[in-house]
Amino acid sequence: MGSATRRSHRAQLHPGAWWLWALALGTAATRTTNPLLLALLITVSAYVVATRRPDTPWSRSYGAFVKLALAVILIRLLFATVLGSPVPGTHVLLALPELPLPAWAQGIRLGGEVTAEALTFALYDGLRLATLLICVGAANALANPSRLLKSLPGALYEMGVAVVVALTFAPNLIADVQRLRAARRLRGRPDKGLRGLLHVGLPVLEGALERSVSLAAAMDARGYGRTAQVPPAVRRTTAALTLGGLLGVCAGTYGLLTAEGAAYGFPLLLAGLAAALAGLRLGGRRSPRTRYRPDRWDVRAWLVVASGVAVAALLALAAARDPAALHPGVVPLVAPTLPLWPAAAVLLGLLPAFVAPDPKEPS
């Protein structure tokens, strides 16, 4: 049994590789508003999820992200219909009653003419955000959250344990509520309304407090929160690298998401990531920890990450060289076309479906 468990553990892909792959696809989605390319990105992520998703509770979250993405598109279209759009248009689809607004609300309107150009622009914009959400949902469905938290560096150990405890206690609270409500119904007592909430909520909070105190005592007995002594210079260097790296990541991400900052965004993002990782590595000296059966970052993990990074880099290059193909115009209203080599670049994201281990096959 132990050897089978070890083989199954080695056969699993590192969860960080799934997240980096999905975030790279999401970055690629931010570089285009072409609905055909965005639909291709969604198809790629959906195919990888369908072929490499394990049969676990967290893997069912992909459907929730798809529903959230559809809601985002509908809300974006609703806002464009009710609040109008700055995009001019000549193809009027319907005319809503327009409410007069005071002079201080210039630039905002309620109702009025709804044009096909405005709705098309809203659809493209909403689809881009929806694609980003679906890519994040793919990472949630493919990566084991507990294994991902176990892979965090030592500097984030306390935060990781807190998240694990929260994820563990939430189902227990729901189970306690269901158990107490069922017990009250069997006794013929109300389980709804304010009175039922008070009689159910107090025992649930009492049980949660008891579990928290027991967990705190167990964690304290095992040395949780104790840190090693490091020189003051190392602490100051760690704080400077971490803070500077996070600021660099924020500035670089902003540059990648805007057309004007594409030139400095990627180098600044890489510099920020390097500084933040160096700070986390130094900070790990204060929290010496060992890991039981750590996840291996093998060749398959590198291939998965490389496929996502290649998609993001090639679409960013295509957006700089041929912006008209990746951002089809809506004034005048024209049908979008699928650019060939950016579409071929998106298909590189299918590589994890062939190199990642299949969780459904026995190890």
N, C-alpha and C positions, 0 to 999 in steps of 0.2 A: 504493500500500500504506500509506504513512504517513497519508494523509487518511482511509482506511478505519479505521485503528487509532484515530485521534483521534475519529472519529464514534462508534466502538464504546465508547471510554472515556467520552465525554460521555453516552452513552445509559444508562450504568450508574448505579444509585442509590447514594448515599453509604452506606457500610457502617454508619456511626454511626446513621443513621436506622433501619435494620433492628434494631439492638440496642436502641435506645430504644423502638421499637414493641413488640418482644418482651418487654422488661422491664416495660413498662406493662401488657401483658396478664398477665404473671406477678403483678404487684402486684394486679391485679383478681382473680386467682384466690385470693389470700390473704384477700380480704374476704368470701368465701362458702364454705360447705360444702354448698350445694345441688348434688346430683350432676347435675341437668339443666343448670344454668348452667355447671358445670365441663365437662361433655361438650360444651356449645355452644362454650366457649372452645377446647377441643381441636380441634373441627371447624373453627373459624375459622382457627386457626393452620395446621392441616393443609391446608386449601384454598389458603391463600396460598402455602404451601411448594410445593404441587403445581403451581400456576400460574406461580410466579415463581422457582422454584429453577433455578440454572444447572447445566449438565452439567459439573461439576468434581468432583475427589476429595473436597473438604471437604463438598460438598452431600449426600453419602451418609451423613453422620453423623446425620441425622434419625432413621433407623431404629434406630440404636443408642440414642438417647435415649428412643425409644418403648419399647424393650425394658427399659431401665433403669427407666422409669416403671412398667411392669407388675411388675417385680421389687420395686419399693418397695411397691406395693399388696399383693402376696403376703406380703412380710415383715411388713408392718403387721398383716395378718390373722393371720399365724402367731403373732406376739407376743400379740395379743389372745386367741388360742385357748389358748396355752400358759401365759402369764403372767397372764391374767385382765385385767379392765378395771374401772375405778372406776364405770362406768355400771351402775346396777342394772337388772335385767330379770326378767321373769316367763316369757318364752317360752324354755324350755330346749330347745336343739337336741341336745346330747349332754353326757354327764357323763364326764370323764376322771378317772383315778385321781389323787388329790391327795396330794402329798408333804408330810409335816410339816416345817416350818421352825422354827429356834430363835426365841426371843422377840425377839432383836435385829433380826430380819427381818420385823417386823410391817408390814403393808401390802403385802407381796409374797407371792404364792402361785404354786405350780406345779401345774397341772392344775385340777381342779374342774369346776363347771358352766359350760358355754359357752352364752350366751344370744343370741337374735337381736338384741336391743338393743345388746349389746356389739360384735357383729360389724358391725352397721350403722354404729355410731359409728366403728369402726376403718376401715371402707370409705370413709366420707365424709372422714375425716382423711387417709387415704392417697391418695385421689383428688385432694385439694387439692395435696399435695406433688407428685404425679405430673403434674398440670397445669402446675405451675411448671417442672418439669424439661422437659416437652415444649415449653414456650414458649422456654426457653433453647436447646433443640435446634433450634427454628425459626430463631433468630438465627444459630446456627452454620452451618445449611444455606444461609442466604440471603446472609450477609455474607462477602466475601472477607477472610480473616484478614490477608494481607499488605497489602492496601489499608487495612484498619482500622489496622494498626500504623503505616503511612505517615502516617495522619491524626493521629497522636498529637501533642500539643504538644511544643515543643522541650525542655521540662524533662524529658520522659519519653523523649527520643531514645535514650539509652544503653540503657535497659531494653527499648525496642522492638527495637533492633538485636540485643540478646541473645536475645530471644524468636525473632526471625527466624532467627538462626543455629541455635538449638536445633531449630526446626521444619525447617530445611534439613538438618541433620546426622543427625537421627533416621532418615529413610529411607535415608541412605547407610550407616549402621551396619547396618540390617537387610539391605540389599543385600550388604554385605561378608560378613555371616554366612552368607547363602544361597550366595554364590559360593564361600566357603572350604569349606563343608560339601559342596557338589557336587564340588569338586576332590578332597577326601579320599575321597569315595565312588568316584570314577573311578579312584583309585589303590589302591582296596581297603583303605583305612584306616578305622578306626572314627571316626564323627562324633558319637557319643552317649556318654553317661556322663561320668565325671569326666575321663578321659584325653582324650576328644574335646573336652570343654569347654576344657581347658587349651590344646590345640593349635589350637583355633579362636579362643578368646578373646584370646590374646596377639597374634596378627597383627592382629585387629580393633582392639585398643587401640593398637597401634603405628601403624596407619594413621590412627586418629582423632587421635592426638597429632601426627602429621606435618601433617595438615590444619589442626589448631588453631594450630600454630606458623606455618604459611604464612598463615593468615587473620589472625593477630595482626600479622604483619609488614606485610601489605597494608593493614590498617586503620590501623596506626600511620603508614604512609607517606602515608595520605590524611587524617591529622589527627584520627582518632577519639579522643575523650576529652579533647580540648583545649577549654578554656572561656575565655570572655571575662571581663575584669575588670569587676566591678560594685561600687558603694559598699557598705560594711558595713551601712548602714541598710537597703538594698534586700534584702540577704541575710536580715537578721533579720525584716523584714516578710514576706518570702516564706515563711520557716519558720513564722512565727506564723499566717499565713493558711492555709497548707496543712494544718498540724496541727489548727488549730481547725476548718477546714472538714471534714476527715475525721472528727473527733469529732462534729461536727454531723450529718454524713451517717449515722454509725452510730446516734446517738441518735434521729434522725428516722425511720430505717428501723425501729428497734425500736418506736417509737411507732406506725408504720403497721401493724406486724404484730400489735399487741396492741389489744384493744378499749378498754382504759382510756386509751391514749395517742393516740387518733385525733385529739383536739383540737389537741395541740401537735406531733404527728408531722410533718404536711405542712409547716407553716411552718418548723419547725426543719430539715427536709430541704432546703427551698429555700434557706434561709440558709446551710446547710453547703455546698451545691453552689456557690452564688455565691462564698463565701469560698475554696473549693478551686480553682475556676476562675481566680479572681483571683491566687491564689498560683502556679498553674501558668503563668499568663501572665507574671507577673514573673520566675519562674524560667527562662522561656525566653530571657531576655536573656543568660544565661550560655552558652547553646548556640545561637548564630546558625546556622540551617540554611536551605537552600533546598530546595524540593520540585519534582521533575520531573512536570509534568502533575498538579497537585493535584486531588483530587476536589472537585467543586462541590456546594455545599449549595443546591439549587434549590427551586422551589415544590413539586415532587413530594416531596422529602424532608420539607418542612414538613407536607404533607398526611398523609404516612405517620405521622410522629410525632404529629400532632394526633389522628389516629384512635385510636392506642393510649392517649394521655393522656385522651381523652374517655371511653374504656371504663373506665379505672381510676377517674377522677373520678366518673362516674355510678354505678358499683358501690359506691364508698365512700359516696356520698350515699344510695344505697338501703339499705346496711347500717345507716346511722345512723337512717334514717326508718322502715324496716320490717325489723327484724332477724329476725323470725320467718320471713319469706319467703326470706331469704338463708341462714338457718341453721335448717333444718327439724329439729324435735325427734325424738328417738328413744325418749323415755319420756313418754307412751305411743308405741308404734311406729305411725307414720302414713306414708302414701305422700307423697313430695315433689311439689310442684306447681311449674310453671314460671311465675314472675312475668313479666308481659308487658313492662312498660317496661324492667326490667333486661335482659331477653332482647333487646329491640330495641337497647339500648345496646351489648350484646356484638356485635351484628351490624355495628356501626360499624367493628369491627376488620377487616372484609372490604375496606375501602377500598383498601389497598395492592394487592389483586389486580386493581384496575381503573385505578389511576393510576401504579403503578410500571412501568418498562419491562420488556418481555418479553425475557429473555435468549436465548430460542430464535429470535427473529426477527432477520434480518440488518439491520444498521444502514445 
